[in-house]
Amino acid sequence: MAKRKGGVRKTPRGGKKARTQEQDASDAEKELAAAAIEQAVDRDLRELEFAQDGQQRRSAEEPDAQVGEQPGEQSDDDEAEEDEAQANEAGEESKPDPYLMADASYIQTDTRWRNKQRTLVFASRGVTSRFRHLMEDLRKLLPHHKTEPKFEKEQSLSMINEVCELKSCNNVIYFEARKKEHLFMYLGRVPSGPTIKFQVLNIHTTAEVRLAGNCLLGSRPLLYFDKPFSELAELQLMRSMLTQAFGTPRNHPKSKPFHDHVMAFYWMDGKVWFRHYQVAPETPVSHDDPEHQELTEIGPRFVLDPIRILSGSFHGQTLYKNPQYMSPTELRVHAKQLLRSPYAQKLKDKADRKARVEAGVLPEDPTEDTFL
């Protein structure tokens, strides 16, 4: 250590030379460390390039044609890739894709709710329990429906357009009950129209029929229409209206992306017959085979007798009128006419019998008394 004497610092002999040697030794060590680091980096780069070249050569050649490769020398990555490929091949062989869902790009990419169809389902005041249960069954079948309290009969039907506007609905199914015996259904497109008026007959709710079928709540239905719906003009319009009202839009928030039930509409005797079926496989093995599926009726079931089609929404000109339709009042009057004046009918029957007896009398025979 340097010592001070009289304010002057004295350096021991050989101190400067010792510091110079220490600096030279540290610089040499640094240069050796840098050279070692460079050699290690070069070695790692060469090994990485060699591994990449070998992987490219192995991918270009067949597995059987590889030279110098032993079964036990295979890397973990190669084993994982081969196991994954074998699993994929086994899955493709065991689970075929009959519906070609893997190739359907719109299912994979488009998940947005584009078709903004909403249906308002409600009834008038005075509906019976059976009519109310039918309305609830239809609501369960339509995940895109909206509800509304009972509609007052004193109000005009044109007020339904305002209700649909408040509910943001562009389709409406309105049930109107009369005399707690007859049920009418209005199927309308809001706000431009048209509107179809039906009388609902032969009502059987889901709880009433107790059928064996069942389907997933909220699943999308398949709509089926028989051949006449593609031939007649009025039936084509009915088909379009029923499709818009009963068809659940794809990717609806309250719906499930499954098709396990069918809504069928048949045209028979001038009426629309509604049936609801479940789609189920014949055996547990054939659940992915579209050729081995069976239908089981679920319910509800009812018949729609068309009355007329209006051009607007609950108003407008009559585009179609069913000539074979008879209202409940007309049927009741006709039945009373058949049963009216039973005594007059009795007198008429008596006169007809007397006329038949007189017509059956044989004429007088002139030879009757000849052999007496």
Buried (B, 14 or more C-beta within 10 A) or exposed (E): EEEEEEEEEEEEEEEEEEEEEEEEEEEEEEEEEEEEEEEEEEEEEEEEEEEEEEEEEEEEEEEEEEEEEEEEEEEEEBEEEEEEEEEEEEEEEEEEEEEEEEEEEEEEEEEEBEEEBBBBBBBBEBBEEEBBBBBBBBBEBBBBBBEBEBBEEEEEBEEBBEBBEEBEBBBBBBBBBBEEEBBBBBBBBBEEBBBBBBBBEEBBBBEBEEBEBEBEEBBBBEBBBEEBBEEEEBBBBBBEBBBBBBBBBBBBEEBBEEBBBBBBBBBEEEBBBBBBBBBBBEEEEEEEEEEEEEBBBBBBBBBBBBBBBBEBBBEBEEBBEBEEBEEEEEEEEEEEEEEEEEEEEEEEEEEEEEEEEEEEEEEEEEEEEEEE
